[in-house]
Every structure is written in structure tokens, then in C-alpha cells.
Amino acid sequence: MKKIFLFLFSLAIIVYGLSEFVGDRLIKQIVESNISNSLDRDTEIGDLKINYLKGEAIAKDIKLNNEKFSEDLLSIKNVYVKLDSASIFSNIIKIDRVDIDGLNFNYFFKLKIKGLNDYKNVDDNVKSLDKTMIEGSGRSTSSKQFNISEINVRKINLSINNPELKISDQISLKDMKFDNIGNTKNSNDYKKVIRDVLKKIVNVVKTKIISSKLNEKLEKIKDLNKDKLKEKIKDKLKNKLKNLIN
């Protein structure tokens, strides 16, 4: 009898352990796929652990790739999620709280013209994402709904990059908090929230980078171009004089 009891107990532990391992891996793949399809950007989650009894999940090393630019659009070090575990397998996933620590957003931009009057003359990795939020994603096939009661984002770092002009700068942003976010009838639309955050990022870049450092870079380029033009004019005059003498 004892042997049967020990066998059943051991079997239960093995089954539970396998369900935890396989379940975490399967849900990780589902989450990666849903985010990738919703945002039209490949998403990778380094590690995901779910405690079904406590209703907690911890994700680490999350990366969202860029569409046109190199490197990641954003990366997140740690995410803690307090959720209703049973809702994972229902139509609406209910999440009480999400704590995001260590969010790095990489802003890449290029100039459409050799000059700058306003943001319209800049091509960046934000505009295409904003367009996806407005028009929707062609890749999205999930019918899942979700609602997050509270989101806290801490330690936000904004990196601004333009390889052509050799601009590379970093700015720390204030912590952010959002309430009642999701895609249900009673939720604040997560797409609108993302668009609002993108607008804030663009405004920071415009005021702190484009209005100052970028103009300085462009002035230097103009000065270099003027010097080159002067040299070209001198060379042409020299050649004309030589032709006249000959």
C-alpha cells in the first residue's frame, strides 16, 4: 500500500512539474506570437515563469524588433504580472497589475531632405508603429481579449540615434502609470495608449535633440559644403585661366 501511495505521489509531482514546464513554454510562445502579430514586430521573451497557484508571472529580457531600422525598437529587463491564472484559458485574460522595470526605447531617425523644417522631414522607427496602431496589423489573427487594471513602468531610458550625423544620446524619462488598459469594451484602448506614449517620445526628441543638436550638426555640414563649393569654384577658375594662357 505504501509503495502504491509513493508511486502515485511521485507520479503526481512529475505530472505537475511537466505541466508547469510545458505550460510556461507554450504560453510564452503564444504571448510572443500575439504581441508580434498585434504590433507587426517580431517579439522575443528571454524567460517566462508562471506560478499558477499564486497567480503570478515573471518575464525577463523582452525584445521588440524594428521594422526598417537595425537593432531593437525596445527592450525590457523585468516584468512582474499579477493575474487571474484561470483566465489565461478563457476569452478575456484578467490582469490585476503589471510592473515593468528597466525599459529601453531606441529611437532611430533619418533625414528625408538635407535640411530640417519640422518633424515631417524626418523618417523614424516610430511612424510605422503609429501607423500600425491606427490601421491595425495585417498579421493579427488572435481573438483573445485582455484587461490590465494597473500598469507601472519604471527606469525608462530613451536612446536617440542617427548614424549618418553621428548622433547618439540617452535621456531618462519619468516613471509612467496607466489604469484599465486593454481591448475589451470597458478598457482604455491599448493602441491609443501606445500612440500617446509614442507622441510623448517624439516630443521629447523634437525639443531636446532636433531643435538643438541636430541643427548644430546640420550647420557644421553646411559649413563643410560651403568650403567644398569654394574649392570647386577655385579649381574651375584656375582651369579657365590655364586655358586662356594656353
For each residue, the residues with C-beta under 8 A, 3 or more apart:
1: 4 5
2: 5 6
3: 6 7
4: 1 7 8
5: 1 2 8 9
6: 2 3 9 10
7: 3 4 10 11
8: 4 5 11 12
9: 5 6 12 13
10: 6 7 13 14
11: 7 8 14 15
12: 8 9 15 16
13: 9 10 16 17
14: 10 11 17 18
15: 11 12 18 19
16: 12 13 19 20
17: 13 14 20 21
18: 14 15 21 22
19: 15 16 22 23
20: 16 17 23 24 50 52
21: 17 18 24 25
22: 18 19 25 26
23: 19 20 26 27 50 52
24: 20 21 27 28 48 49 50
25: 21 22 28 29
26: 22 23 29 30
27: 23 24 30 31 48 50 88
28: 24 25 31 32 45 48
29: 25 26 32 33
30: 26 27 33 34
31: 27 28 34 35 45 48
32: 28 29 35 36 43 44 45
33: 29 30 36 37 142
34: 30 31 37 38 142 144
35: 31 32 38 39 41 43 64
36: 32 33 39 40 41 42 43 139
37: 33 34 40 137 139 140 141 142
38: 34 35 137 139 140 142
39: 35 36 43 64 129 132 137
40: 36 37 67 129 132 137 138 139
41: 35 36 64 65 66 67 73 129
42: 36 64 65
43: 32 35 36 39 62 63 64 65
44: 32 61 62 63 65
45: 28 31 32 48 59 60 61 62
46: 59 60 61 62 63
47: 59 60 61
48: 24 27 28 31 45 57 58 59 60
49: 24 57 58 59
50: 20 23 24 27 56 57 85
51: 54 55 56 57
52: 20 23 55 85
53: 85
54: 51
55: 51 52 82 83 84 85 96
56: 50 51 80 81 82 83
57: 48 49 50 51 80 81 83
58: 48 49 78 79 80 81
59: 45 46 47 48 49 62 76 78 79 81
60: 45 46 47 48 77 78 79
61: 44 45 46 47 75 76 77
62: 43 44 45 46 59 75 76 79
63: 43 44 46 72 74 75 76
64: 35 39 41 42 43 72 73 74 75
65: 41 42 43 44 72 73
66: 41 69 70 71 72 73 106 108 125
67: 40 41 73 125 128 129
68: 125 128
69: 66 73 108 125
70: 66 108
71: 66 106 108
72: 63 64 65 66 75 104 106
73: 41 64 65 66 67 69 105 106 125 129
74: 63 64 103 104 105 106
75: 61 62 63 64 72 103 104
76: 59 61 62 63 79 100 102 103 104
77: 60 61 101 102 103
78: 58 59 60 100 101 102
79: 58 59 60 62 76 98 99 100 101
80: 56 57 58 97 98 99 101
81: 56 57 58 59 95 97 98 99
82: 55 56 95 96 97 98
83: 55 56 57 87 88 93 94 95 96
84: 55 87 88 93 94 95 96
85: 50 52 53 55 88
86: 89 90
87: 83 84 90 92 93 94
88: 27 83 84 85 93
89: 86
90: 86 87 93
91: 143 144 145
92: 87 144 145 146 147 184
93: 83 84 87 88 90 144 145 146 147
94: 83 84 87 146 147
95: 81 82 83 84 98 146 147 148 149
96: 55 82 83 84 149 150
97: 80 81 82 148 149 150 151 152
98: 79 80 81 82 95 148 150 151 152
99: 79 80 81 152 154
100: 76 78 79 103 151 152 153 154
101: 77 78 79 80 154 155
102: 76 77 78 154 155 157
103: 74 75 76 77 100 153 155 156 157
104: 72 74 75 76 157 159
105: 73 74 156 157 158 159 201
106: 66 71 72 73 74 125 159 161
107: 124 125 126 158 159 160 161 201 205
108: 66 69 70 71 124 125 161 162
109: 122 123 124 125 160 161 162 205
110: 122 123 124 162 164
111: 114 115 116 121 122 123 162 164 165
112: 121 122 123
113: 116 121
114: 111 221
115: 111 121 218
116: 111 113 121 122 210 214 215 218
117: 120 121
118: 121
119: 122 202 206 210
120: 117
121: 111 112 113 115 116 117 118
122: 109 110 111 112 116 119 210
123: 109 110 111 112 127
124: 107 108 109 110 127 202
125: 66 67 68 69 73 106 107 108 109 128 129
126: 107 129 130 198 201 202
127: 123 124 130 131
128: 67 68 125 131 132
129: 39 40 41 67 73 125 126 132 133 194 198
130: 126 127 133 134 195 198
131: 127 128 134 135
132: 39 40 128 129 135 136 137
133: 129 130 191 192 194 195 198
134: 130 131 191 195
135: 131 132
136: 132 140
137: 37 38 39 40 132 140
138: 40
139: 36 37 38 40
140: 37 38 136 137
141: 37
142: 33 34 37 38
143: 91
144: 34 91 92 93
145: 91 92 93 182 183 184
146: 92 93 94 95 182 183 184
147: 92 93 94 95 180 181 182 184 186 187
148: 95 97 98 151 178 180 181 182 187
149: 95 96 97 179 180
150: 96 97 98 177 178 179
151: 97 98 100 148 176 177 178 179 181
152: 97 98 99 100 175 176 177
153: 100 103 156 175 176 177 178
154: 99 100 101 102 175
155: 101 102 103 175
156: 103 105 153 172 173 174 175 176
157: 102 103 104 105 170 171 172 173
158: 105 107 170 171 172 173 201 204 205
159: 104 105 106 107 168 169 170
160: 107 109 167 168 169 170 171 205 209
161: 106 107 108 109 167 168
162: 108 109 110 111 165 166 167 168 214
163: 166
164: 110 111
165: 111 162 214 217 218 221
166: 162 163 217
167: 160 161 162 209 213 214 217
168: 159 160 161 162
169: 159 160 209 213
170: 157 158 159 160
171: 157 158 160 204 208
172: 156 157 158
173: 156 157 158 176 201 204
174: 156
175: 152 153 154 155 156
176: 151 152 153 156 173 197
177: 150 151 152 153
178: 148 150 151 153 181 188 193
179: 149 150 151 188
180: 147 148 149 186 187 188
181: 147 148 151 178 187 188 190 193
182: 145 146 147 148 187 188 190
183: 145 146 187 189 190 191
184: 92 145 146 147 187
185:
186: 147 180
187: 147 148 180 181 182 183 184 190
188: 178 179 180 181 182 192 193
189: 183 192 193
190: 181 182 183 187 193 194
191: 133 134 183 194 195
192: 133 188 189 195 196
193: 178 181 188 189 190 196 197
194: 129 133 190 191 197 198
195: 130 133 134 191 192 198 199
196: 192 193 199 200
197: 176 193 194 200 201
198: 126 129 130 133 194 195 201 202
199: 195 196 202 203
200: 196 197 203 204
201: 105 107 126 158 173 197 198 204 205
202: 119 124 126 198 199 205 206
203: 199 200 206 207
204: 158 171 173 200 201 207 208
205: 107 109 158 160 201 202 208 209 210
206: 119 202 203 209 210 211
207: 203 204 210 211
208: 171 204 205 211 212
209: 160 167 169 205 206 212 213 214
210: 116 119 122 205 206 207 213 214 215
211: 206 207 208 214 215
212: 208 209 215 216
213: 167 169 209 210 216 217
214: 116 162 165 167 209 210 211 217 218
215: 116 210 211 212 218 219
216: 212 213 219 220
217: 165 166 167 213 214 220 221
218: 115 116 165 214 215 221 222
219: 215 216 222 223
220: 216 217 223 224
221: 114 165 217 218 224 225
222: 218 219 225 226
223: 219 220 226 227
224: 220 221 227 228
225: 221 222 228 229
226: 222 223 229 230
227: 223 224 230 231
228: 224 225 231 232
229: 225 226 232 233
230: 226 227 233 234
231: 227 228 234 235
232: 228 229 235 236
233: 229 230 236 237
234: 230 231 237 238
235: 231 232 238 239
236: 232 233 239 240
237: 233 234 240 241
238: 234 235 241 242
239: 235 236 242 243
240: 236 237 243 244
241: 237 238 244 245
242: 238 239 245 246
243: 239 240 246
244: 240 241
245: 241 242
246: 242 243
